[in-house]
Amino acid sequence: MLERFSIKGLKATGEKLSLWSKTDFGNYVLAAERNLIADKYSALPGYRVMHLGLTTDRQSADEFSQIHRFNFQAHSDHCESGVSAIADLTELPLPSDVVDVVLLQHTLEFSESPQSVLAEVCRTITPGGHLIVCVLDPFGPMGVAKSSMQLLTDSPQYRFHSLRVGRVLDWLTLLNFEVDGINHGAHQWPIAFRGADSKVAERLKSFRLGNRWDRGCQKIGLPFGNFYMIHAVKRVSRVIGNPSRSWTAAARGRLSVSTSQSLGSKKIIDKRSAEHEF
């Protein structure tokens, strides 16, 4: 019974989650995230963009202006052609401090150890680099339906860690990241996106609140959407000295002392040479 609530990790559920991301509701959530990225983060500086998500989602990566874009996937079953490499997200095959922008899209909540994945991703980001994290909101429509849907279905999209915004912010603070912004989006109910042709699906369409509802929620910054997006910047602390006096003044003082000493010694030498001549 408890296995129905367990989170098996992306290696085991990645293929099914990738298929779910291509459903009507999955496309709706990803499209809302792409709109936010295009509106707020498309002009982030840097050269390299790394994408880690349930699917390659080239459209999300294309919203960034960086020239070099690549992605990693956690599962090897039915890999898409756009996958750069298969890797364990807790041990990425990259050196530290090399990636300028990272899009971490719904991999934390479906991983067995979200903290390990976040720490490993943050390790690869260059100082001053940017991290964009997309997580399913446990207080949003999908988060509210999570418990009941776990009893009714075996679908892996309803088996994820309930990561509150404050919890992820605490992790980022410990990893030396400064949070620059938090956005919420996709406020529709997932029940309205099942099927397309059946009579039940036609009835469920009445649960859709429409695009005007989403735009209104975005405008007023209403929380508790199906996802939240965090933008954070890596800050590396450096040791800053506090000298008692400036280097310029100290250098001038040493130069004046050495000059006076050299002039004094020169006078003594000249006096001795003059006495020797007489």
Residue pairs with C-beta under 8 A, 6 or more apart in sequence:
4 150
4 151
4 154
5 150
5 159
6 159
7 110
7 111
7 112
7 159
7 160
7 161
8 112
8 156
8 159
9 74
9 110
9 111
9 112
10 17
10 54
10 74
10 75
10 89
10 107
10 110
10 111
11 74
11 75
12 75
13 110
13 156
13 159
14 54
14 73
14 74
14 75
14 77
15 75
15 77
15 78
16 155
16 156
16 157
17 54
17 106
17 110
17 156
17 157
18 54
18 55
18 75
18 78
18 80
20 26
20 54
20 155
20 156
20 157
21 27
21 29
21 30
21 53
21 54
21 55
21 57
21 106
22 55
23 193
24 193
24 194
24 196
25 188
25 190
25 193
25 194
26 157
28 186
28 188
28 193
29 186
29 226
29 227
30 57
30 59
30 60
30 105
32 185
32 186
32 214
32 225
32 226
32 227
33 60
33 105
33 134
33 185
33 186
33 227
33 229
34 59
34 60
34 63
35 185
36 183
36 185
36 229
37 60
37 63
37 64
37 103
37 132
38 63
40 181
40 183
40 231
41 63
41 64
41 130
41 132
41 231
42 63
42 64
42 65
43 65
44 64
44 65
44 66
44 100
44 101
44 130
45 100
46 66
46 100
46 101
46 126
46 129
46 130
47 66
47 67
47 68
47 100
48 66
48 68
48 69
48 70
48 98
48 99
48 100
48 101
49 61
49 64
49 66
49 68
49 69
49 70
49 99
49 100
49 101
49 102
49 103
50 69
50 70
50 71
50 72
50 94
50 99
50 101
50 102
50 103
50 124
51 57
51 60
51 61
51 69
51 70
51 71
51 72
51 102
51 103
51 105
52 71
52 72
52 89
52 102
52 103
52 104
52 105
52 107
52 121
53 60
53 71
53 103
53 104
53 105
53 106
53 107
54 105
54 106
54 107
54 110
55 80
56 71
56 73
56 80
56 82
56 83
57 105
58 82
60 103
60 105
61 69
61 71
61 103
62 69
64 101
64 103
66 100
66 101
70 84
70 85
71 82
71 83
71 84
72 83
72 84
72 85
72 86
72 87
72 89
72 92
73 79
73 80
73 83
73 85
73 86
73 87
74 86
74 87
74 88
74 89
74 107
74 111
75 86
76 86
79 86
85 93
87 93
89 107
89 111
89 117
89 120
89 121
90 111
90 113
90 116
90 117
90 120
91 120
92 120
92 121
92 123
92 124
94 124
95 124
96 123
96 124
97 123
97 124
97 125
97 126
97 127
97 129
98 124
98 126
99 124
99 125
99 126
99 129
100 125
100 126
100 129
100 130
101 129
101 130
101 131
101 132
102 121
102 124
102 125
102 129
102 130
102 131
102 132
103 132
103 134
104 117
104 118
104 121
104 131
104 132
104 133
104 134
105 134
106 134
106 135
106 136
106 227
107 117
108 114
108 117
108 118
108 133
108 135
108 161
108 163
108 168
109 135
109 136
109 160
109 161
109 162
109 163
110 156
110 159
110 160
110 161
111 117
111 161
114 161
114 163
115 171
118 133
118 168
118 171
118 172
118 175
119 171
119 175
121 131
122 131
122 172
122 175
122 176
122 177
122 234
125 131
125 234
126 234
127 234
127 235
127 236
128 233
128 234
128 235
128 236
129 233
129 234
130 231
130 232
130 233
130 234
131 172
131 177
131 230
131 231
131 232
131 233
131 234
132 229
132 230
132 231
133 168
133 229
133 230
133 232
134 227
134 228
134 229
135 163
135 168
135 227
135 228
135 230
136 142
136 143
136 160
136 226
136 227
137 143
137 165
137 184
137 223
137 224
137 225
137 226
137 227
137 228
138 146
138 162
138 163
138 164
139 164
139 223
139 224
140 184
140 186
140 187
140 224
140 225
140 226
140 227
141 187
141 188
141 189
141 190
141 225
141 226
142 157
142 158
142 190
142 226
143 162
143 226
145 158
145 189
145 190
145 191
146 158
146 160
146 162
149 155
149 158
150 158
150 159
165 182
165 228
165 230
168 230
169 179
169 230
172 179
172 230
172 232
173 179
176 234
176 235
176 236
176 237
177 232
177 233
177 234
177 235
178 232
178 233
178 234
178 235
179 230
179 231
179 232
180 231
180 232
180 233
181 230
181 231
182 228
182 229
182 230
182 231
183 228
183 229
183 231
184 217
184 221
184 222
184 223
184 224
184 225
184 227
184 228
184 229
185 214
185 217
185 218
185 225
185 226
185 227
185 228
185 229
186 214
186 225
186 226
186 227
187 209
187 213
187 214
187 217
187 222
187 224
187 225
187 226
188 207
188 208
188 209
188 213
188 214
188 226
189 207
189 208
189 209
190 226
191 204
191 207
192 204
192 205
192 206
192 207
192 208
193 204
193 208
194 200
194 201
194 204
195 201
195 204
216 222
217 225
